[in-house]
Every structure is written in C-alpha cells, then in structure tokens.
Amino acid sequence: MPTKKPAPETESASFVSTYTLLIILSIPRIKRLRRTLQP
C-alpha cells in the first residue's frame, strides 16, 4: 500500500473501475441465485 495519497480523480477512477469489476464478477452469481430462488 503506497504511503503517499493519490490524486482525488485517480482515486475515484480506481474506485469506479473496482466497483465495475465487482459488479461484472457478481453477475453470474446473481443469475444463479435468482434461478435457484425461482420455484
């Protein structure tokens, strides 16, 4: 973990990309979960 604080725009961009990656990765899991929940 870097000690110096990154620029706010870089921080927000990395946050958005991380969040997008999490969503993309969780889509199959959500689909599987919804299929399991359906009677």
Helices and strands as residue ranges (DSSP letters): H 8-37
